[in-house]
Amino acid sequence: MEKRPGSVVQVTFRDVRFPTRLEKDGSDSINDPDYSCVYVTVESSSGLKGYGLTFTIGRGNEIVCAAVKAYGRLLIGRQLEEIYKNFGAFWQELVHEPQLRWLGPEKGVTHLALAAIVNALWDLWGRLEGKPLWKLLVDMKPEELVSVIDFRYITDALTKEEALEILKKGQEGKEEREAAICKTGYPAYTTSAGWLGYSNEKIERLCKQALAEGFTRFKVKVGLDRVDDEQRVGFVRKVIGDDKMLMVDANQRWGVAEAVEWMIPLAKYNLTWIEEPTSPDDILGHAKIAAELKKYSIGVATGENCANRVIFKQLLQADAIQFCQIDSCRMAGPNEILAVYLMAQKFGVPVCPHAGGVGLCELVQHLSIFDFICVSKSLDKRVIEYVDHLHSHFVDPVVIRDGCYQVPQKPGYSAEMKQESLESYEYPNGAKWQKLFAEGTLYKHPDEE
């Protein structure tokens, strides 16, 4: 390691929320979000800090904070060098803590909390090595990468030996791929124009703005009203042109048969995928939808609400998804996410991460860049979601140029937030929230609810 790591002396967290409901940003057929995060800082005895977060959409963020507090105690006094020397074993120690595990296991609030903590540990590791996370991963030997992964429950789909073979093959030509991606960037698609709460005028303006910025891939929210969906999807297709990629997202709104029926009239708009057509836990339902929509050349994409590597394993085994959508803050950090990238590679399914929210774009760019350099070795059918919200609150925000993520160069996981943003948007005592409570239009202080 470039710097003396020391031991963990403090794990702190903050409840940070942004009032995105005010402008209908993030609005879809299920959620009415105030984009939020639990922001975690892991501090070492050497004074170096690592930053991590997990994403929520408002109410309940305080519950994740409580889980972070419970898990954070397990880090105090631990030597960072020992953690990183056997990160896989330490990850398992956290995930399988013999009492906290009961609250999951490996799902829900506890897994969201672990995502924030584990993300902070990876950020700290990158800072210790003086490397951005993607470069830290790229420079690790295949054996080192495999060692951070918990293969429990997934060896019927991917063994350690198979993972090692994939990663060894990824060593061939990786320097050339690294140089190429640093030059071109990683392809993105935009959801910024597609929220359900937006007017046609706003949608048209944002689509034209995105086209001018070099975007060629767009996504639209659907699921509330069939007539309105057909009108809006057709409207977006007309604005962006027939040669651009267009996807739709139902955010788990439908049952299985309903999803198929709803999508058939939209097929004429040449859609690449339907995202989250039904419950994220319904593997067989996704498989049936995928089979029914195959004749219309519409793929199924899901993953942002899939709790763990086991759900992804089953989706891949059942041929239930044609696009795999990991989320950097739903599963318990890169240790688990790497397992999904490797399984997807074995099954020949491209990974197209979910992003947006608070900090998700900043994090997933590292994972997909690593995937291109060391796992898939391809950009074919691969793309990262981009939403143009809240990036100004980060110290090292994403940079988009010509519709592509530019490769981050600063050490860490790009998760550090600006101090002034934390002070303004910490809930409920931040200055922005105090102002909104005083206005009393949409928001009330939690003590008054």
Secondary structure, DSSP 8 states (H G I E B T S, - for coil): --S---BEEEEEEEEEE--GGGGTTT--SS-----EEEEEEEEETTS-EEEEEEEE-STTHHHHHHHHHHHHTTTTT-BHHHHHHTHHHHHHHHHT-TTGGGG-SSSHHHHHHHHHHHHHHHHHHHHHHTSBHHHHHHHS-HHHHHHT---TTTTTT--HHHHHHHHHHTTTTHHHHHHHHHHH-EEEEE-TT--TT--HHHHHHHHHHHHHTT--EEEEE--S-HHHHHHHHHHHHHHH-TTSEEEEE-TT-S-HHHHHHHHGGGGGG--SEEE--S-TT-HHHHHHHHHHHGGGT-EEEE-TT--SHHHHHHHHHTT--SEE---TTTSSSHHHHHHHHHHHHHHT--B-----TTTHHHHHHHHHHHIIIIIS---TT--EEE--SSGGGBSS---EETTEE----SSB-S--B-HHHHHHHBTTTSHHHHHHHHH-SS---GGG-
